[in-house]
Amino acid sequence: MRTVLFKALMVGGSCLAAVSLAGAAPAEVVTLETPVAFGTHVPGLGTPARELAKLLDERSDGSLQLALKEPGEGTAPFEILDKVSDGKVDAGFATAGYWAAKLPAASLFGGYPFGPDAKEYQDWFNRGHGRALYQEMYDQAKVKVHVVPCAFGGAEAGGWFVKEVNSVDDMEGLRMRIFGLGARVVMRLGAVPVLVPGSQIAEAFEKGKIDAAEAYTPVVDRTNGLQDAAKILYQPGWSQPATVFEFLINQERWDALGPERQSLIESTCGELLQRTLSESINLQSAALTAFSNQDGVTILEFPDDIQAALREGWDEVAREEGVRDYLFKEVHEDIEAFRAGGEATAQAGTGPGESDGKSGSAKAEAAMPPPPPPGEATPVGP
């Protein structure tokens, strides 16, 4: 098989170096070492990376390969951004929320409390300032990556509970597995966030260490057996109504790819956004139906006063983050204005592949929120 590691690229020139391991004529075959945040067997969260690799291979006639590296194969999920920026790996497939400890605005691109659903994100990327602001976040932080929104992973469930919560008073003292911005919201209702790795949630329920848990999407929660550990599920989810996956590539590697391969990556990721938007809805719907019909799970909606208190808590957290980090404020205001006004706030010519990533002048030092607990990116799968 003819191949060449991407590190053989002549970044300072305009040609792509290639060698033939089989002694055949030279070929322009590029292999990008690409660690992923979720195992590629995990439905909805890991499978999009595998599909991206397959499509790029097919559409390039084998000349553009992604060498996917599963979590634990040399790069931990939370190391992906730094390793791609430093050129230690060529690319990565993850969700921006993992970088929120360094880049507070990152959570707004991966999914945040009471934020956009997948369709709203897609519209913001295609017709609004989303792509430009996304790249700007990395550029301002001097992170040397090119970012392409590449798939949707679905909406996270509202939360698993061992007993019903009928009012805000029932949230007082509740030990809930939840992290990040969502944890800061529930603290305002009196709940106590507990850090538990995703693979240990069921065990934490069984040992009485937690009373509730906000985990993953319904289909992944079912894969991880949460329906056997708790029997009350609140829907719809509020802490992350969408999960956006990003394809990151080292900036020098990206520049060396050339327009044709860059366009192939952009167009394929754009197609995956649309495809996974539809597929995710079907996956989550099937899981919720199975919870109710097969697993004996009671699916409820949060009472009105809890919903109102959660939303009020999020508004307070968002204001605090906006004061501490100007880019967070700029991005949050932009996406909420787009959601409110749709086409009225859209910017022409900012679809995939058209953003130069230099839209504004937001500058601030970031206050660091706590990172997710270890193990978040490696849920137990089949």
C-alpha positions in Angstrom: 0.0 0.0 0.0 1.3 3.4 -0.9 1.3 5.8 1.9 3.3 8.6 3.5 3.0 10.2 6.9 1.8 13.7 6.8 4.9 14.8 8.6 6.8 14.2 5.3 5.0 17.2 3.8 7.2 20.0 2.6 5.4 22.8 4.6 7.8 25.4 3.2 7.1 24.5 -0.4 4.1 23.9 -2.5 4.4 20.2 -3.2 3.4 17.1 -1.3 6.1 14.6 -0.7 5.1 11.0 -1.1 7.0 7.7 -1.1 6.0 4.3 -2.2 6.6 1.5 0.3 5.9 -1.1 -2.4 8.3 0.3 -4.9 5.6 1.6 -7.3 5.5 5.0 -8.8 5.3 7.9 -6.3 1.8 8.9 -5.3 0.4 11.8 -3.4 -1.0 9.9 -0.4 -1.4 11.9 2.8 -2.1 10.2 6.2 -3.2 12.4 9.1 -2.7 10.9 12.5 -6.0 11.8 14.2 -6.8 11.0 17.8 -10.5 11.0 18.7 -12.3 12.0 21.9 -14.8 9.0 21.9 -14.2 5.4 20.9 -15.4 5.0 17.4 -17.8 2.2 18.6 -19.9 4.7 20.7 -23.2 5.4 18.9 -23.6 9.0 17.8 -20.5 10.2 19.7 -17.8 8.1 18.3 -19.2 6.8 15.0 -19.0 10.2 13.1 -15.2 10.2 13.2 -15.2 6.7 11.6 -17.6 7.9 9.0 -15.5 11.0 8.2 -12.4 8.8 7.7 -14.4 6.5 5.4 -15.8 9.3 3.3 -12.4 11.1 2.9 -10.8 7.8 1.8 -13.5 7.1 -0.8 -13.8 10.6 -2.2 -10.0 11.1 -2.5 -9.5 7.7 -4.1 -7.4 6.8 -1.2 -5.1 9.7 -1.3 -6.3 11.4 2.0 -6.3 9.0 4.9 -7.2 9.6 8.6 -5.3 7.3 10.9 -7.8 7.3 13.8 -6.4 6.8 17.2 -8.9 5.6 19.9 -8.9 7.2 23.4 -6.0 5.6 25.2 -3.9 5.0 22.1 -1.2 7.6 22.9 -3.4 10.7 23.3 -5.9 11.4 26.1 -9.0 13.2 24.9 -8.1 16.4 26.8 -4.7 16.4 25.2 -6.0 16.6 21.6 -6.0 20.4 21.2 -2.5 21.0 22.5 -1.1 18.1 20.6 -2.6 19.2 17.3 -1.5 22.8 17.9 2.1 21.7 18.7 2.2 19.4 15.7 2.7 16.3 17.8 -0.3 14.8 15.9 -1.7 16.0 12.6 -5.4 16.4 13.5 -8.1 15.6 16.0 -11.8 14.9 16.3 -13.4 16.2 19.5 -15.9 18.7 20.9 -14.8 22.2 21.9 -16.2 22.0 25.4 -13.2 20.0 26.4 -11.0 23.1 26.1 -13.2 25.4 28.3 -10.6 25.4 31.1 -8.3 27.2 28.8 -10.8 28.9 26.4 -14.0 29.8 28.2 -15.8 30.6 25.0 -15.1 27.0 23.7 -18.1 25.6 25.5 -20.4 27.9 23.4 -19.2 26.1 20.3 -19.7 22.5 21.6 -23.1 22.9 23.3 -24.2 24.9 26.4 -27.1 25.2 28.8 -30.3 26.3 27.1 -28.3 26.9 23.9 -29.0 26.1 20.3 -30.2 22.8 19.0 -28.3 21.2 16.1 -30.3 23.0 13.4 -29.7 26.4 15.0 -25.9 25.7 15.2 -25.9 24.6 11.5 -27.6 27.8 10.5 -25.3 29.9 12.6 -22.2 28.3 11.1 -23.6 28.5 7.5 -25.2 31.9 7.5 -24.1 33.8 10.6 -20.8 34.6 12.2 -20.3 31.2 13.7 -17.4 30.0 11.6 -15.5 33.2 11.9 -15.9 33.4 15.6 -15.0 29.8 16.0 -11.6 30.2 14.2 -11.1 33.6 15.9 -11.2 31.9 19.3 -8.3 29.7 18.5 -6.4 32.4 16.7 -6.6 34.8 19.6 -5.3 32.2 21.9 -2.4 31.5 19.5 -3.6 27.9 19.2 -2.2 26.8 15.8 -5.2 24.9 14.4 -7.7 25.2 11.7 -11.2 24.2 12.9 -14.1 22.7 10.9 -17.5 21.9 12.5 -17.9 18.3 11.4 -20.8 16.4 13.1 -23.6 16.5 15.6 -23.7 14.1 18.5 -27.2 14.7 19.8 -28.8 16.4 22.8 -27.9 15.2 26.3 -30.6 13.8 28.5 -32.2 16.0 31.1 -31.0 13.8 34.0 -31.4 10.5 35.7 -32.9 10.6 39.2 -33.6 8.0 41.9 -36.8 9.8 42.9 -39.0 12.5 41.5 -38.2 16.2 42.0 -41.5 18.1 42.3 -40.3 21.6 43.2 -37.1 23.6 43.5 -37.1 22.6 47.2 -36.4 19.0 46.2 -33.1 20.2 44.5 -31.7 21.3 47.8 -28.8 19.0 48.8 -29.3 16.7 45.8 -26.0 15.0 45.0 -25.9 15.2 41.2 -23.2 14.0 38.8 -22.8 17.0 36.5 -19.8 19.2 35.6 -18.9 22.5 33.9 -21.4 25.2 33.3 -24.3 22.9 34.1 -22.8 22.2 37.5 -22.6 25.9 38.3 -26.3 26.3 37.3 -27.6 23.5 39.6 -25.5 24.8 42.5 -27.8 27.9 42.4 -30.7 25.6 43.1 -28.9 24.1 46.1 -27.8 20.9 44.4 -24.3 19.5 45.1 -22.2 18.6 42.0 -20.3 15.3 42.3 -17.5 14.5 39.9 -17.9 10.9 38.6 -16.3 9.6 35.4 -18.8 8.6 32.8 -18.0 4.9 33.0 -18.7 4.9 36.8 -22.1 6.6 36.9 -24.1 3.3 37.2 -21.9 2.1 40.0 -22.2 5.5 41.8 -26.0 5.1 41.7 -25.8 1.6 43.0 -23.5 2.5 45.9 -25.7 5.5 46.8 -23.0 8.1 46.1 -25.3 10.2 43.9 -29.0 10.9 43.7 -29.0 12.1 40.1 -26.8 12.3 37.1 -26.6 14.3 33.9 -24.6 12.1 31.5 -24.7 11.7 27.8 -27.3 11.4 25.1 -30.1 8.9 25.6 -28.6 6.3 23.2 -25.2 6.4 25.0 -26.9 6.4 28.4 -28.7 3.2 27.4 -25.5 1.7 26.1 -23.9 2.4 29.5 -26.8 0.7 31.3 -28.1 3.7 33.2 -31.6 2.5 32.8 -30.7 -0.3 35.3 -29.3 2.1 37.9 -32.1 4.7 38.0 -35.6 4.5 36.8 -36.6 8.2 36.4 -35.4 10.2 33.4 -36.2 13.9 33.0 -36.5 15.2 29.4 -35.9 17.3 27.5 -32.2 18.0 28.2 -31.3 21.6 29.2 -27.6 21.5 29.9 -26.5 20.6 26.4 -29.3 20.7 23.7 -26.8 19.9 21.1 -23.3 18.4 20.8 -21.1 19.8 18.1 -18.0 17.9 17.0 -15.0 19.6 15.5 -12.3 18.4 13.1 -9.1 20.1 14.1 -6.0 20.1 12.0 -2.6 21.7 12.7 -2.5 25.0 10.8 0.7 24.3 8.9 -0.6 20.9 7.9 -3.8 22.5 6.7 -1.9 25.1 4.7 0.1 22.4 3.0 -2.9 20.3 2.0 -3.8 22.7 -0.8 -7.2 24.0 -2.0 -8.4 20.7 -3.4 -8.0 18.6 -0.2 -9.1 21.5 2.0 -12.3 21.8 0.0 -12.8 18.0 0.3 -12.6 18.2 4.1 -14.9 21.2 4.3 -17.6 19.8 2.0 -17.5 16.3 3.7 -17.8 17.8 7.2 -20.7 20.0 5.9 -22.4 16.9 4.7 -21.8 15.1 7.9 -23.4 17.9 9.9 -26.6 17.5 7.9 -26.5 13.7 8.0 -25.8 13.4 11.7 -28.4 16.0 12.5 -31.1 13.6 11.1 -29.5 10.4 12.3 -29.1 11.7 15.9 -32.8 12.5 16.2 -33.6 8.9 15.2 -31.0 7.4 17.6 -32.3 9.4 20.6 -35.9 8.8 19.8 -35.3 5.0 19.5 -33.5 5.0 22.9 -36.2 7.0 24.6 -38.8 4.6 23.3 -36.8 1.6 24.5 -36.4 3.2 28.0 -40.2 3.5 28.3 -41.4 0.3 26.6 -38.6 -2.2 27.5 -36.7 -0.9 30.5 -39.4 0.3 32.9 -38.1 3.9 32.9 -40.5 6.7 33.8 -39.8 9.7 31.5 -40.9 13.1 33.0 -40.6 16.8 32.4 -39.1 19.1 35.0 -41.8 21.1 36.9 -42.2 24.6 35.7 -40.6 26.2 38.7 -37.5 24.0 38.3 -37.2 24.9 34.6 -37.6 28.6 35.4 -35.0 28.4 38.2 -32.5 26.5 35.9 -32.9 29.1 33.2 -32.5 32.0 35.6 -29.4 30.2 37.0 -27.9 29.9 33.5 -28.5 33.6 32.8 -26.5 34.5 35.9 -23.7 32.1 35.0 -23.6 33.5 31.4 -23.4 37.1 32.7 -20.6 36.1 35.1 -18.6 34.5 32.3 -19.2 37.4 30.0 -17.7 39.8 32.6 -14.7 37.5 33.1 -14.0 36.8 29.4 -14.9 39.3 26.6 -14.9 36.7 23.8 -17.4 34.6 25.8 -19.6 37.6 25.9 -19.2 38.4 22.2 -19.9 34.8 21.1 -22.8 34.3 23.4 -24.5 37.6 22.4 -23.9 36.9 18.7 -25.4 33.4 18.7 -28.4 34.5 20.9 -29.0 37.4 18.5 -28.9 35.0 15.6 -31.4 32.7 17.3 -33.7 35.6 18.0 -33.4 37.2 14.5 -32.5 34.4 12.2 -31.8 35.7 8.7 -31.9 39.3 10.0 -28.5 38.8 11.8 -26.9 36.5 9.2 -23.7 37.5 7.5 -23.4 36.6 3.8 -20.5 34.5 2.7 -19.6 32.8 6.0 -20.5 29.2 5.1 -18.1 26.3 5.5 -14.8 27.0 3.8 -15.5 30.8 3.4 -14.4 32.1 6.9 -10.9 33.5 7.3 -11.3 33.3 11.1 -10.6 37.0 11.7 -14.0 38.6 12.4 -13.5 40.8 15.5 -11.2 42.3 18.1 -12.3 40.5 21.3 -9.5 40.4 23.8 -9.4 39.2 27.4 -7.6 37.0 29.8 -9.8 34.0 30.6 -10.9 32.9 34.1 -10.6 29.2 34.2 -13.7 27.1 35.0 -13.0 23.6 36.3 -12.4 20.9 33.6 -14.6 17.8 33.3 -13.5 14.9 35.5 -11.2 12.2 34.0 -12.9 9.5 32.0 -15.6 11.7 30.5 -14.6 10.9 27.0 -14.5 7.1 27.4 -18.0 5.8 28.2 -18.5 2.1 28.4 -19.6 0.8 25.0 -20.7 -2.5 23.5 
